[in-house]
Amino acid sequence: MNIVVCVKQVPDTATERKLRSDDSTIDRSANGVINELCEYAVEDALKLKEAHGGEVTVLTMGPDQATDAIRKALAMGADKAVHLSDEALHGSDALSTSYALSQALKKIGFDVVILGSESTDARTGMLAAMLAERLGVPQLTLASKIEVDGSAISIHRQTDYGYDKVEATLPAVVSVVEKPDPFKPRYPSFKGIMAAKKKPIEKIGVADAEIDPAQIGLAAAWSVVSDFTAAPPRGKGVVVNDEGDGGTKAAEFLVSKKFI
Protein backbone atom coordinates (compact mmCIF):
# COMPACT_ATOMS: atom_id res chain seq x y z
CA MET A 1 0.00 0.00 0.00
CA ASN A 2 1.31 3.43 -0.98
CA ILE A 3 0.45 5.75 1.92
CA VAL A 4 1.27 9.45 1.81
CA VAL A 5 1.00 11.63 4.91
CA CYS A 6 0.82 15.40 4.56
CA VAL A 7 2.50 17.10 7.51
CA LYS A 8 3.01 20.76 8.30
CA GLN A 9 5.48 22.68 10.42
CA VAL A 10 3.68 25.33 12.48
CA PRO A 11 4.75 27.97 15.02
CA ASP A 12 5.03 26.50 18.51
CA THR A 13 1.80 27.26 20.37
CA ALA A 14 3.83 27.61 23.57
CA THR A 15 5.48 30.75 22.17
CA GLU A 16 4.07 34.06 20.99
CA ARG A 17 2.95 33.84 17.37
CA LYS A 18 3.44 36.89 15.16
CA LEU A 19 2.65 38.17 11.68
CA ARG A 20 5.32 39.63 9.45
CA SER A 21 5.19 43.40 9.13
CA ASP A 22 6.11 43.38 5.43
CA ASP A 23 3.31 41.17 4.04
CA SER A 24 1.09 40.21 7.02
CA THR A 25 1.85 36.49 6.69
CA ILE A 26 2.78 34.23 9.60
CA ASP A 27 6.33 34.70 10.81
CA ARG A 28 7.87 31.24 10.45
CA SER A 29 11.40 32.26 11.44
CA ALA A 30 10.70 31.42 15.08
CA ASN A 31 10.80 27.92 16.56
CA GLY A 32 8.57 25.61 14.56
CA VAL A 33 7.16 22.21 15.44
CA ILE A 34 5.24 19.53 13.61
CA ASN A 35 1.49 20.21 13.75
CA GLU A 36 0.01 18.06 16.53
CA LEU A 37 -2.76 16.56 14.38
CA CYS A 38 -0.17 15.67 11.75
CA GLU A 39 1.40 13.33 14.31
CA TYR A 40 -1.94 11.54 14.60
CA ALA A 41 -1.98 11.24 10.80
CA VAL A 42 1.51 9.71 10.83
CA GLU A 43 0.45 7.27 13.54
CA ASP A 44 -2.60 6.13 11.54
CA ALA A 45 -0.44 5.75 8.43
CA LEU A 46 2.07 3.60 10.31
CA LYS A 47 -0.71 1.38 11.66
CA LEU A 48 -2.05 0.85 8.13
CA LYS A 49 1.44 -0.07 6.97
CA GLU A 50 1.85 -2.52 9.85
CA ALA A 51 -1.48 -4.14 9.00
CA HIS A 52 -1.26 -4.19 5.20
CA GLY A 53 2.37 -3.63 4.23
CA GLY A 54 3.69 -1.03 1.82
CA GLU A 55 5.46 2.19 2.70
CA VAL A 56 4.74 5.59 4.20
CA THR A 57 5.88 8.74 2.43
CA VAL A 58 5.82 12.11 4.18
CA LEU A 59 4.91 15.15 2.09
CA THR A 60 5.62 18.65 3.38
CA MET A 61 5.21 22.06 1.80
CA GLY A 62 7.20 24.79 3.49
CA PRO A 63 10.53 26.60 3.85
CA ASP A 64 13.86 24.91 4.53
CA GLN A 65 13.30 24.69 8.29
CA ALA A 66 10.24 22.49 7.69
CA THR A 67 12.77 19.66 7.40
CA ASP A 68 12.58 19.43 11.19
CA ALA A 69 8.92 18.36 10.97
CA ILE A 70 9.87 15.81 8.31
CA ARG A 71 12.57 14.32 10.53
CA LYS A 72 10.07 13.91 13.38
CA ALA A 73 7.74 11.92 11.10
CA LEU A 74 10.63 9.82 9.80
CA ALA A 75 11.79 9.15 13.35
CA MET A 76 8.31 7.89 14.19
CA GLY A 77 8.69 5.29 11.43
CA ALA A 78 7.84 6.79 8.04
CA ASP A 79 10.04 5.47 5.20
CA LYS A 80 10.87 8.52 3.12
CA ALA A 81 9.84 12.11 2.45
CA VAL A 82 9.21 14.67 -0.25
CA HIS A 83 9.77 18.33 0.63
CA LEU A 84 8.00 20.81 -1.65
CA SER A 85 9.94 24.02 -1.07
CA ASP A 86 10.08 27.09 -3.26
CA GLU A 87 10.06 30.82 -2.52
CA ALA A 88 7.21 31.16 -5.04
CA LEU A 89 4.96 29.26 -2.61
CA HIS A 90 5.29 31.88 0.13
CA GLY A 91 1.95 33.39 1.11
CA SER A 92 -0.19 30.65 -0.47
CA ASP A 93 -3.62 30.35 1.14
CA ALA A 94 -5.56 27.08 1.63
CA LEU A 95 -6.81 27.06 -1.96
CA SER A 96 -3.34 27.56 -3.44
CA THR A 97 -1.83 25.08 -1.00
CA SER A 98 -4.32 22.39 -2.01
CA TYR A 99 -3.41 22.97 -5.65
CA ALA A 100 0.34 22.77 -5.02
CA LEU A 101 0.04 19.64 -2.86
CA SER A 102 -2.27 17.96 -5.36
CA GLN A 103 0.31 18.48 -8.10
CA ALA A 104 3.01 16.95 -5.90
CA LEU A 105 0.74 14.02 -5.01
CA LYS A 106 0.08 13.31 -8.68
CA LYS A 107 3.82 12.90 -9.20
CA ILE A 108 4.34 10.83 -6.05
CA GLY A 109 1.34 8.53 -6.57
CA PHE A 110 -0.77 7.18 -3.70
CA ASP A 111 -3.39 4.71 -2.54
CA VAL A 112 -4.41 6.81 0.43
CA VAL A 113 -3.49 10.32 1.58
CA ILE A 114 -3.78 11.03 5.31
CA LEU A 115 -3.59 14.42 6.99
CA GLY A 116 -4.69 16.11 10.18
CA SER A 117 -8.13 17.69 10.15
CA GLU A 118 -6.65 21.16 10.75
CA SER A 119 -3.44 22.99 11.61
CA THR A 120 -2.85 25.11 14.68
CA ASP A 121 -1.73 28.16 12.67
CA ALA A 122 -4.60 28.46 10.17
CA ARG A 123 -7.38 26.17 11.47
CA THR A 124 -9.30 26.25 8.18
CA GLY A 125 -10.14 22.53 8.26
CA MET A 126 -10.66 22.65 4.49
CA LEU A 127 -7.50 21.17 3.01
CA ALA A 128 -8.58 17.51 2.94
CA ALA A 129 -11.79 18.30 1.06
CA MET A 130 -9.95 20.56 -1.38
CA LEU A 131 -7.28 17.92 -2.03
CA ALA A 132 -9.87 15.22 -2.68
CA GLU A 133 -11.72 17.45 -5.13
CA ARG A 134 -8.56 18.37 -7.03
CA LEU A 135 -7.42 14.74 -7.15
CA GLY A 136 -10.86 13.42 -8.10
CA VAL A 137 -10.98 10.88 -5.26
CA PRO A 138 -13.34 10.28 -2.30
CA GLN A 139 -12.87 12.30 0.89
CA LEU A 140 -13.31 10.73 4.32
CA THR A 141 -12.99 13.47 6.92
CA LEU A 142 -12.78 13.72 10.72
CA ALA A 143 -11.75 10.09 11.09
CA SER A 144 -11.18 8.64 14.54
CA LYS A 145 -10.55 5.16 13.09
CA ILE A 146 -9.42 3.93 9.65
CA GLU A 147 -9.87 0.42 8.25
CA VAL A 148 -8.82 -0.94 4.84
CA ASP A 149 -10.03 -4.19 3.27
CA GLY A 150 -8.62 -4.74 -0.20
CA SER A 151 -9.70 -1.76 -2.28
CA ALA A 152 -12.33 -0.68 0.28
CA ILE A 153 -11.65 1.90 2.97
CA SER A 154 -13.92 2.89 5.86
CA ILE A 155 -13.67 5.31 8.75
CA HIS A 156 -15.45 6.19 11.94
CA ARG A 157 -16.34 9.85 11.33
CA GLN A 158 -16.47 11.76 14.59
CA THR A 159 -19.82 13.41 15.36
CA ASP A 160 -21.47 15.11 18.34
CA TYR A 161 -23.47 11.94 19.03
CA GLY A 162 -20.68 9.39 18.52
CA TYR A 163 -19.60 8.46 15.00
CA ASP A 164 -20.83 7.66 11.50
CA LYS A 165 -19.30 4.84 9.51
CA VAL A 166 -18.27 6.17 6.09
CA GLU A 167 -17.09 3.88 3.30
CA ALA A 168 -15.36 4.47 -0.04
CA THR A 169 -12.96 2.82 -2.46
CA LEU A 170 -9.26 3.53 -2.83
CA PRO A 171 -7.58 5.81 -3.71
CA ALA A 172 -8.93 8.29 -1.17
CA VAL A 173 -8.05 11.25 1.05
CA VAL A 174 -8.57 10.92 4.81
CA SER A 175 -8.34 13.55 7.55
CA VAL A 176 -7.98 12.46 11.16
CA VAL A 177 -8.90 13.93 14.54
CA GLU A 178 -7.22 13.88 17.92
CA LYS A 179 -7.70 10.65 19.84
CA PRO A 180 -7.34 9.80 23.55
CA ASP A 181 -4.94 7.34 25.14
CA PRO A 182 -3.96 4.67 24.20
CA PHE A 183 -4.29 5.90 20.60
CA LYS A 184 -1.92 8.85 20.85
CA PRO A 185 1.04 9.02 18.42
CA ARG A 186 4.06 6.93 19.29
CA TYR A 187 7.11 8.66 20.67
CA PRO A 188 10.23 8.38 18.46
CA SER A 189 12.79 6.02 19.96
CA PHE A 190 16.51 6.75 19.95
CA LYS A 191 16.91 4.09 17.28
CA GLY A 192 14.19 5.75 15.21
CA ILE A 193 15.81 9.17 15.56
CA MET A 194 19.17 7.83 14.38
CA ALA A 195 17.57 5.90 11.51
CA ALA A 196 15.72 9.03 10.37
CA LYS A 197 19.02 10.72 9.56
CA LYS A 198 19.64 8.16 6.81
CA LYS A 199 16.17 8.11 5.28
CA PRO A 200 15.81 9.86 1.92
CA ILE A 201 14.25 13.32 1.65
CA GLU A 202 13.59 14.44 -1.91
CA LYS A 203 13.40 18.20 -2.27
CA ILE A 204 11.32 19.47 -5.19
CA GLY A 205 10.33 22.90 -6.41
CA VAL A 206 7.45 24.44 -8.32
CA ALA A 207 8.84 23.44 -11.71
CA ASP A 208 9.48 19.84 -10.62
CA ALA A 209 5.84 19.40 -9.59
CA GLU A 210 4.57 21.19 -12.71
CA ILE A 211 2.89 23.85 -10.60
CA ASP A 212 1.60 26.95 -12.36
CA PRO A 213 3.26 29.94 -10.60
CA ALA A 214 0.20 32.06 -11.34
CA GLN A 215 -1.91 29.90 -9.02
CA ILE A 216 0.29 30.07 -5.91
CA GLY A 217 1.85 32.60 -3.60
CA LEU A 218 0.54 35.73 -1.95
CA ALA A 219 -0.47 37.35 -5.25
CA ALA A 220 -2.80 34.45 -6.06
CA ALA A 221 -4.30 34.12 -2.57
CA TRP A 222 -8.08 34.44 -2.33
CA SER A 223 -7.83 35.32 1.36
CA VAL A 224 -5.34 37.80 2.80
CA VAL A 225 -4.80 39.74 6.03
CA SER A 226 -5.61 43.37 5.20
CA ASP A 227 -4.52 44.78 8.55
CA PHE A 228 -3.55 43.66 12.05
CA THR A 229 -2.63 45.12 15.42
CA ALA A 230 -0.55 43.51 18.11
CA ALA A 231 -2.51 42.45 21.16
CA PRO A 232 -2.15 44.91 24.06
CA PRO A 233 -0.25 43.76 27.13
CA ARG A 234 -2.37 41.98 29.69
CA GLY A 235 -3.55 44.33 32.43
CA LYS A 236 -3.69 43.69 36.13
CA GLY A 237 -6.43 41.45 37.44
CA VAL A 238 -9.36 42.66 39.51
CA VAL A 239 -9.38 41.71 43.16
CA VAL A 240 -12.80 41.31 44.77
CA ASN A 241 -12.76 41.68 48.53
CA ASP A 242 -15.46 39.55 50.08
CA GLU A 243 -17.20 41.50 52.81
CA GLY A 244 -20.26 39.32 52.78
CA ASP A 245 -21.19 40.50 49.30
CA GLY A 246 -18.44 38.75 47.31
CA GLY A 247 -20.92 36.78 45.22
CA THR A 248 -22.78 39.93 44.22
CA LYS A 249 -19.57 41.76 43.32
CA ALA A 250 -18.32 38.82 41.25
CA ALA A 251 -21.64 38.62 39.40
CA GLU A 252 -21.60 42.37 38.72
CA PHE A 253 -18.10 42.09 37.31
CA LEU A 254 -19.14 39.24 34.99
CA VAL A 255 -22.15 41.27 33.86
CA SER A 256 -19.92 44.27 33.07
CA LYS A 257 -17.79 42.03 30.86
CA LYS A 258 -20.93 40.57 29.26
CA PHE A 259 -20.11 37.02 30.35
CA ILE A 260 -23.55 36.72 31.94
N, C-alpha and C positions, 0 to 999 in steps of 0.2 A: 504494500500500500504506500502510495506517495502522499505524505502528509506535509503540508506547509503551514507553519505558524507565523502569523504577522505579529511582531512585537514592536513596541515603541518606547523610546527613552523619553522620560518626562522630568520636569523639575521636581526635586525632592519636596514632598508636601511638608516636611519638617522644617524647611527653610522658607524665607520670604520669597514669594514669586513676584517677578517684575516684568513689565513690558518695556521694550526698547524705545528710546525716545526718538529715534530716527524714522521708524516705520510702524510703530505701535504693534509689533509682533512680540511673541513671548521671547524673553531673554533666555537663551539656552546655553549661555556661557558658564552659568553657575553649575553646581553639582547636579548631575542628572542620575536618575535611577530607572530601572526597568519598570514600566507601568505594572501595578500590582495585579490587575486582571489579566495581563499578558502572561504572568507566571501561571495562573490557572489554565490558560490556554495551552501553554507548554506541557503542563502536567497531564491534561487530557490527551494531548497528542502522543505523549510517551506511553500512556496506558493503552491507546489504540495500537501503537507499534508493538508493545509487549504481547497484546492479544492476537494480533493479526500479521505481524511481521512488517517488513518494509523499512522506510527510513523517514526521519523527521528533518525537514529543512526549515531554517529560520529566515524570515524575510523582514528586513528593516528598511525604512526610509527615513533618512536623517543625516545630520552632519557627521563629521569624522568621529566625534566623541560618542556617537551612538554605538560604536563598536563595543563599549562597555556593557550595554544591554545585551548585545549579541553573545558576548562571552558568558554572561550569566546563564542564558538559555542553553548554550553549548555545555556548560558545566553541569547543568541539570540532567543532560543526557541527549540533547539533540545532536544530529550527526554532522550537519554542515550548515552554512549560512550564505545568504546573498544580501549584500548591503547596497541599496540604491541610494547613491549620494551624488548630489550635483548642486552647485550654487543656484542653478536655474529653478530648483524646486523650492527655494526659500519663500515663505509666505503663502504657500499653497493652502487653501481651505479644504474642508472635508470633501467637497465635490472634486477638486483637482487631485487630491490625495488618492481618492478611489480610482480615478482614471490612471494615475501613474502606477499604482500598485497592481491594477488589473493588467496593464501592459507587461509589467515584470512577471506576473503570474502566468501569463500566456507563454512567455519564454521558458519559465521554469517547468511548467506542467504540474498537474496535481490531480489527486483523487478527492481530497477534502482539504479545505482551507479553514483553519481555526483561529479565532482572534477573541480578545476580550470584548465584552459588550460595550465598554466605553473607556476613555482614558481620563486620567485625573487632571490633565491640563485643559482639555477642550470640553469633554463630557457631552458630545453631540449624540452619541449612541446610534449614529446613522451609517457608519462605515460598512458594516457587514451587509446591510441591505443594498447599499450602493454597489459594493463589489459584486454581489450576486447578480444584480441587474446588468452590470457591464459585462460580466462573464457569461451571462445567459444560463445560469445554473440555479437550482433551488436554494433558498435561504432558510436556515433553521436557527432562530435567534433565541437569546436568553436561555440557553441550555444549562441545566444543572446536572444532566447525565447524557452521555452519548453512547449509542450502541450501533455496531455495524454487523451486518449479516450478508456476506456476498456483496452484491451491488446495492443492497438496501441499507439505508441509514435512518435511525430514529433518535429522537431526543425527548427528554422530559423538559418541557418549556415552563419555566417558572411563572406562576400567576399568584394573584392575591389569595386565591382559595386553595392553592396546592400546586398542581402542575397539569398541563395538557401533554398528551403524547402526540408528537408530530413526526410524520414519516415522509421520506423522499428517496430518490435514487441518486447514486453517485454519478458524476462529481457534484459536490455541494459546498456551500459556505456555511460555517457554524460559528455563532458567537456564544460565549460562555459567561456565566455569572459567578460571583463569589460563593464559595461553599464552606460549610463548617468543618471542624475536625470530625473524622480523621481524613477528610478529603482535601486538605490544604496542600499546596505545592510542596514537593520534596525539597529538602535543603541540599545544595551541592556539597558533595563530599570532597575531601582533599584530593582524592584520586581523580574525581570528576573535574576539579579545577585545573589540575595539571594536564589532564587529557585534552581539555578545551583549548589549550595553547597550541596544540598540534592539529586541530580540526580546521578544515579549509573554510575560508571566508572569501567569497567572490565579490569584488567590488565592481558595480556597474554604474554607468551614467545614463543620462537622458537619451543619448544617441544609441547606446547599446540596447536599451529596452524599446526603441522605436517610439519614443514619447514625443508628441507634438509640443514644442516649447510654447506655442500660443495658448495651450490649454492648462498651463501650470504656472506657479509663482504668484506673487502678490498682484501683479497686473491682471491676471486672469481670475482672481478670487471673486466669488459672488457675495461673500460676506467679509467685511473689514471692520476694524476698530476705527471709528471716526475721531474719537477723542477719549482721553482718560485722565484721571486725577489720582494721585497717590492717596491712599487712605490716611486720614489724620491720626496722629498718635493717640493711643488709648488714654482717656482721662481717668481721674481718680474715681474710685467707687463711692457709692453713697452709703453712709453708715446710718442705720436706723436704731435709735436708742429706745429700748422697750421700757416704757413707764406705765405699763398696763394697757397701752394702746398700740403695741407693736404690730399686731395683726392689721389694724386699721391703717396705720402708716404704710405698711408694706403693700397693702391693697391699693392705696391711693397712688403710690409710686408706680405700680404696674399699670394702673389706669392711665397715668400721665404719659407712659411710654406706649400706650395702646396695645398692651399685651392682653388685657382683659377689658 
